[in-house]
Amino acid sequence: MNNDRREFLLKSARTVGLVCLSGLIWSAYVDELTASKLILRPPGALKEKDFLSTCIKCGLCVEACPFDTLKLAKPGDNKPLGTPFFNPRDIPCYMCIDIPCVPVCPTNALDEKLVSTNGKLDINSAQMGVAIVDSQSCIAFWGIQCDACYRACPILGQAITIEYEKNERTGKHSFMKPVVHTDVCTGCGLCERACVTQKASIFVLPREVALGKAGDYYVKGWDEKDQRRVKNAKEIKTTTKISKDKAIDSLNDMGDLLDD
Amino acid sequence: MILKNPYLILRRVSQISIMTLYILANIYGLTILQGNLSSSLIFGTIPLSDPLAVLQMIFAGALISTNIIVGASIITMFYFFIGGRVFCSWICPINLITDLSSFIRRKLRFDTIQKKQPASRNIRYWVLALSLILSTILGVSAFEFISPISMVHRGLVFGLGFGWAAILIIFLFDLFVLKNGWCGHICPLGGFYSLVGKYSFLKVTHNHIKCTECMKCKEVCHENQVLSMIGKESIPVLSGECTNCARCIEVCEDEALNFSIINRFAKK
């Protein structure tokens, strides 16, 4: 009897230990995978966190894509397993008007609402990512004539425009610099695919990685619409150690100066 | 009987043809069965979804769409009636790997060397609980991130990558470490379907008058704890852990085992 009880306790303890251990390893692995941010998702994808919890990894979007753009992450891709992504330098998104990958999604991880304007599917409103120009390696910035990305852009003249600039050194040639307008750019990657440099000098990054945010504090005073934003601004009060002291004390404090 | 093991052949046909339909859908756009085992579409309209994956999504706090609820309900109802683990033996691609393992095990007589299994078959329910707990904590469907079932199946349809490593690990684990290790002890999906199919209508039934206690059924069965009544009582295999693979029916030379439909509504 006593031995039975001992054995039972030992077995239970062993099971609990095993479960805890595997739980730890398991969650560490999932954490590691979900931390990778540099993944381009199909059009209409929810925010990454919601996307990961909603995507059932069925690959229906991959099957629906007529250009084989979308891939499902395989073991070894270092991306959350089985989730759809694309690599624009290999195959960009060709921005089908009917967006076949989105309505087929059974879980709404690809949400039709996010790629619709006025209730109609509109691929131009997709925000898969945003194109970034590396002006150091872009040969157009060097003064060599190239407008490959500009010509490849499906929203020609809106998502990428060309900025002309005179070459002060020669006084002759002009620079024709590509400029991405991040509010229009969908992140399809056709520009990245078209880029002529060895490694693309214009490339697509996820929007939350590539874009900054000015916040509601900074307002264009000359733009009436933009001025309304200031109402949303919340006061930020920073208190440091120094600001607790009186100003005169702070001026008389020689401590830091004398240390050196 | 002309064929010695008709059910085994039927099972392989079922496993391989379902796989082929998925692969054809991906390569040629055939719309009979699209997607993969996580979620699919029959003829581009009827949704089917893995109920455990959906359960994890609910635990992870995802917004669940109607399509996926319908899909998961269809699958759950189907397996509720014919036995949950019919999925394991008739559909799941991992079954091919683990069956190969246990076949080699039998041929090489590993089982006679290692008679006592060191691990509990209830581990799968622990893993099942753990997968739901981790889904809640991490906000993703946790088992789907490591599941070799969806990894292998998805891999065969969409490209395997390193997925062959998962196949190899399970094969070697079952062959050398633990008999029927993955499917019979660990897999939480098997555990989930054990619970779903516990009250199913289609069951293997034993007739102890015909039984000569040769124990061939127990030797070949992947879940031989469910065959505890062999040679003792004439009752159906009631445990949900039975996969309805019908191997026991085939190997029984005394016809003591057969499928039967149980009337669950009969008054006791």
Boltz contact constraints between the chains, C-beta under 6 A:
constraints:
  - contact:
      token1: [A, 19]
      token2: [B, 126]
      max_distance: 6.0
  - contact:
      token1: [A, 19]
      token2: [B, 130]
      max_distance: 6.0
  - contact:
      token1: [A, 23]
      token2: [B, 130]
      max_distance: 6.0
  - contact:
      token1: [A, 27]
      token2: [B, 134]
      max_distance: 6.0
  - contact:
      token1: [A, 30]
      token2: [B, 138]
      max_distance: 6.0
  - contact:
      token1: [A, 30]
      token2: [B, 142]
      max_distance: 6.0
  - contact:
      token1: [A, 30]
      token2: [B, 145]
      max_distance: 6.0
  - contact:
      token1: [A, 52]
      token2: [B, 140]
      max_distance: 6.0
  - contact:
      token1: [A, 53]
      token2: [B, 60]
      max_distance: 6.0
  - contact:
      token1: [A, 53]
      token2: [B, 62]
      max_distance: 6.0
  - contact:
      token1: [A, 53]
      token2: [B, 139]
      max_distance: 6.0
  - contact:
      token1: [A, 53]
      token2: [B, 140]
      max_distance: 6.0
  - contact:
      token1: [A, 54]
      token2: [B, 62]
      max_distance: 6.0
  - contact:
      token1: [A, 56]
      token2: [B, 38]
      max_distance: 6.0
  - contact:
      token1: [A, 56]
      token2: [B, 39]
      max_distance: 6.0
  - contact:
      token1: [A, 56]
      token2: [B, 53]
      max_distance: 6.0
  - contact:
      token1: [A, 57]
      token2: [B, 38]
      max_distance: 6.0
  - contact:
      token1: [A, 58]
      token2: [B, 35]
      max_distance: 6.0
  - contact:
      token1: [A, 58]
      token2: [B, 36]
      max_distance: 6.0
  - contact:
      token1: [A, 58]
      token2: [B, 38]
      max_distance: 6.0
  - contact:
      token1: [A, 58]
      token2: [B, 39]
      max_distance: 6.0
  - contact:
      token1: [A, 59]
      token2: [B, 36]
      max_distance: 6.0
  - contact:
      token1: [A, 59]
      token2: [B, 158]
      max_distance: 6.0
  - contact:
      token1: [A, 60]
      token2: [B, 35]
      max_distance: 6.0
  - contact:
      token1: [A, 63]
      token2: [B, 26]
      max_distance: 6.0
  - contact:
      token1: [A, 63]
      token2: [B, 34]
      max_distance: 6.0
  - contact:
      token1: [A, 72]
      token2: [B, 154]
      max_distance: 6.0
  - contact:
      token1: [A, 72]
      token2: [B, 158]
      max_distance: 6.0
  - contact:
      token1: [A, 74]
      token2: [B, 159]
      max_distance: 6.0
  - contact:
      token1: [A, 74]
      token2: [B, 161]
      max_distance: 6.0
  - contact:
      token1: [A, 75]
      token2: [B, 161]
      max_distance: 6.0
  - contact:
      token1: [A, 75]
      token2: [B, 162]
      max_distance: 6.0
  - contact:
      token1: [A, 75]
      token2: [B, 163]
      max_distance: 6.0
  - contact:
      token1: [A, 76]
      token2: [B, 161]
      max_distance: 6.0
  - contact:
      token1: [A, 76]
      token2: [B, 162]
      max_distance: 6.0
  - contact:
      token1: [A, 81]
      token2: [B, 145]
      max_distance: 6.0
  - contact:
      token1: [A, 82]
      token2: [B, 154]
      max_distance: 6.0
  - contact:
      token1: [A, 106]
      token2: [B, 39]
      max_distance: 6.0
  - contact:
      token1: [A, 106]
      token2: [B, 47]
      max_distance: 6.0
  - contact:
      token1: [A, 106]
      token2: [B, 67]
      max_distance: 6.0
  - contact:
      token1: [A, 106]
      token2: [B, 68]
      max_distance: 6.0
  - contact:
      token1: [A, 107]
      token2: [B, 65]
      max_distance: 6.0
  - contact:
      token1: [A, 107]
      token2: [B, 68]
      max_distance: 6.0
  - contact:
      token1: [A, 108]
      token2: [B, 65]
      max_distance: 6.0
